[in-house]
Amino acid sequence: MSIETKDITVEKVKTSKIDQVDFDNLAFGSVFTDHMLVCTYKNGAWEIPKIVPYQPIVLDPSSKIFHYGQSIFEGMKAYKDKNDDVFLFRPLENFKRFNISADRMCIPQLPQEYFMDGLTTLLNLDKAFIPTKEGSSLYIRPFIFASGNGFHASPADEYKFIIACAPSGAYFSGKVKVLIEERYSRSANGGVGFAKTGGNYAGQFYPTQLAVKKGYNQVIWTDDTNHEFIEEAGAMNIFIRINDTLLTGPTSDRILDGITRKSILDIAKDQGIKTEVRKITVKEVVEAAKDGSLKEMFGAGTAAVISPISGFGYRDTDYELPELENSFAQSLKKTITDIQYNKSEDKFGWRFKVEK
């Protein structure tokens, strides 16, 4: 199935709200662009997407999203360089993962043209909302939810695909302190941990708030069986540097196949950094903290890119990480963001220019 940009109908706002946006003081994901993309699945097929003014969604109380949680989403960013050109970072990877999540949640797959052509049309329309301040970007949220009605426990017969965008500043500022979790689990074998579905994140909120009350910013998730292995950091993949080796856990039913994670592994290999993708035990991280061989820990994801961890708590003991002048986190983040903002060569072919 294919569409062309001219097939996408566009209903423009009568008055733009861009003058209300304070681009020098942007919070993350709290103000939104003038327009959004909407596409409906019904009668066994996706209809042609359309772009409309950003607006509330009207749903029947029996819509299945409210009762059975069929929903998926992605997180992406658009960047503007000094020439006013707009770029995306590995968008086809987001699209592929979107449909992987759709399959797991029994949601109909979306055609690539609907995703990519719809997104580029939307970005060209709301291009003025893409910030130019250092560290800022346009956060893009594609999502699908079950809009079909009925209280019976079964997949819906109608769905909505929407893309909404928010000019945003940095997701995190500074380093974070984390707590290694030993009671609650983010996901389990055979579950939906690898899918970007809303319930994964809703289930994290309560244990995270318990950690916040203890003075931590986030939770380090461990395996659901014995809480023996390090798996994720909050809503991000996690990297751990012991001496000069960078470690991260393998993807699985429980761990999201992060696009930033994959990019970090490729860049590290290119820069000659030794990497290991393997199970990481809590025990070895604690022992490395005690003997001084634990050099860095950081989360990796679209929103924050890389979020350094300053220390962690485990069984009522806190462990601080050293301050490094030339950290892997700083070098890797700079390499990624220089590619994203079109400041450097893109030897990997990850940068996607949004054509006008």
Secondary structure in CASP SS format (residue, H / E / C, confidence):
PFRMAT SS
TARGET T0000
AUTHOR 0000-0000-0000
METHOD secondary structure of the structure
MODEL  1
M C 1.00
S C 1.00
I C 1.00
E C 1.00
T H 1.00
K H 1.00
D H 1.00
I C 1.00
T E 1.00
V E 1.00
E C 1.00
K C 1.00
V C 1.00
K C 1.00
T C 1.00
S C 1.00
K C 1.00
I H 1.00
D H 1.00
Q H 1.00
V C 1.00
D C 1.00
F C 1.00
D C 1.00
N C 1.00
L C 1.00
A C 1.00
F C 1.00
G C 1.00
S C 1.00
V C 1.00
F C 1.00
T C 1.00
D C 1.00
H E 1.00
M E 1.00
L E 1.00
V E 1.00
C E 1.00
T E 1.00
Y E 1.00
K E 1.00
N C 1.00
G C 1.00
A E 1.00
W E 1.00
E C 1.00
I C 1.00
P C 1.00
K E 1.00
I E 1.00
V E 1.00
P E 1.00
Y C 1.00
Q C 1.00
P C 1.00
I C 1.00
V C 1.00
L C 1.00
D C 1.00
P C 1.00
S C 1.00
S E 1.00
K C 1.00
I H 1.00
F H 1.00
H H 1.00
Y H 1.00
G C 1.00
Q C 1.00
S E 1.00
I E 1.00
F E 1.00
E C 1.00
G C 1.00
M E 1.00
K E 1.00
A E 1.00
Y E 1.00
K E 1.00
D C 1.00
K C 1.00
N C 1.00
D C 1.00
D C 1.00
V E 1.00
F E 1.00
L E 1.00
F E 1.00
R C 1.00
P H 1.00
L H 1.00
E H 1.00
N H 1.00
F H 1.00
K H 1.00
R H 1.00
F H 1.00
N H 1.00
I H 1.00
S H 1.00
A H 1.00
D H 1.00
R H 1.00
M C 1.00
C C 1.00
I C 1.00
P C 1.00
Q C 1.00
L C 1.00
P C 1.00
Q H 1.00
E H 1.00
Y H 1.00
F H 1.00
M H 1.00
D H 1.00
G H 1.00
L H 1.00
T H 1.00
T H 1.00
L H 1.00
L H 1.00
N H 1.00
L H 1.00
D C 1.00
K H 1.00
A H 1.00
F H 1.00
I C 1.00
P C 1.00
T C 1.00
K C 1.00
E C 1.00
G C 1.00
S C 1.00
S E 1.00
L E 1.00
Y E 1.00
I E 1.00
R E 1.00
P E 1.00
F E 1.00
I E 1.00
F E 1.00
A E 1.00
S C 1.00
G C 1.00
N E 1.00
G C 1.00
F C 1.00
H C 1.00
A C 1.00
S C 1.00
P C 1.00
A C 1.00
D C 1.00
E C 1.00
Y E 1.00
K E 1.00
F E 1.00
I E 1.00
I E 1.00
A E 1.00
C E 1.00
A E 1.00
P E 1.00
S E 1.00
G C 1.00
A C 1.00
Y C 1.00
F C 1.00
S C 1.00
G C 1.00
K C 1.00
V E 1.00
K E 1.00
V E 1.00
L E 1.00
I E 1.00
E C 1.00
E C 1.00
R C 1.00
Y C 1.00
S C 1.00
R C 1.00
S C 1.00
A C 1.00
N C 1.00
G C 1.00
G C 1.00
V C 1.00
G C 1.00
F C 1.00
A C 1.00
K C 1.00
T C 1.00
G H 1.00
G H 1.00
N H 1.00
Y H 1.00
A H 1.00
G H 1.00
Q H 1.00
F H 1.00
Y H 1.00
P H 1.00
T H 1.00
Q H 1.00
L H 1.00
A H 1.00
V H 1.00
K H 1.00
K C 1.00
G C 1.00
Y C 1.00
N C 1.00
Q E 1.00
V E 1.00
I E 1.00
W E 1.00
T E 1.00
D C 1.00
D C 1.00
T C 1.00
N C 1.00
H C 1.00
E C 1.00
F E 1.00
I E 1.00
E E 1.00
E E 1.00
A E 1.00
G C 1.00
A C 1.00
M E 1.00
N E 1.00
I E 1.00
F E 1.00
I E 1.00
R E 1.00
I E 1.00
N C 1.00
D C 1.00
T E 1.00
L E 1.00
L E 1.00
T E 1.00
G C 1.00
P C 1.00
T C 1.00
S C 1.00
D C 1.00
R C 1.00
I C 1.00
L C 1.00
D C 1.00
G C 1.00
I H 1.00
T H 1.00
R H 1.00
K H 1.00
S H 1.00
I H 1.00
L H 1.00
D H 1.00
I H 1.00
A H 1.00
K H 1.00
D H 1.00
Q C 1.00
G C 1.00
I C 1.00
K E 1.00
T E 1.00
E E 1.00
V E 1.00
R C 1.00
K C 1.00
I E 1.00
T E 1.00
V H 1.00
K H 1.00
E H 1.00
V H 1.00
V H 1.00
E H 1.00
A H 1.00
A H 1.00
K H 1.00
D H 1.00
G C 1.00
S C 1.00
L E 1.00
K E 1.00
E E 1.00
M E 1.00
F E 1.00
G E 1.00
A E 1.00
G E 1.00
T C 1.00
A C 1.00
A C 1.00
V E 1.00
I E 1.00
S E 1.00
P E 1.00
I E 1.00
S E 1.00
G E 1.00
F E 1.00
G E 1.00
Y E 1.00
R C 1.00
D C 1.00
T E 1.00
D E 1.00
Y E 1.00
E E 1.00
L C 1.00
P C 1.00
E C 1.00
L C 1.00
E C 1.00
N C 1.00
S C 1.00
F H 1.00
A H 1.00
Q H 1.00
S H 1.00
L H 1.00
K H 1.00
K H 1.00
T H 1.00
I H 1.00
T H 1.00
D H 1.00
I H 1.00
Q H 1.00
Y C 1.00
N C 1.00
K C 1.00
S C 1.00
E C 1.00
D C 1.00
K C 1.00
F C 1.00
G C 1.00
W C 1.00
R E 1.00
F E 1.00
K E 1.00
V C 1.00
E C 1.00
K C 1.00
END
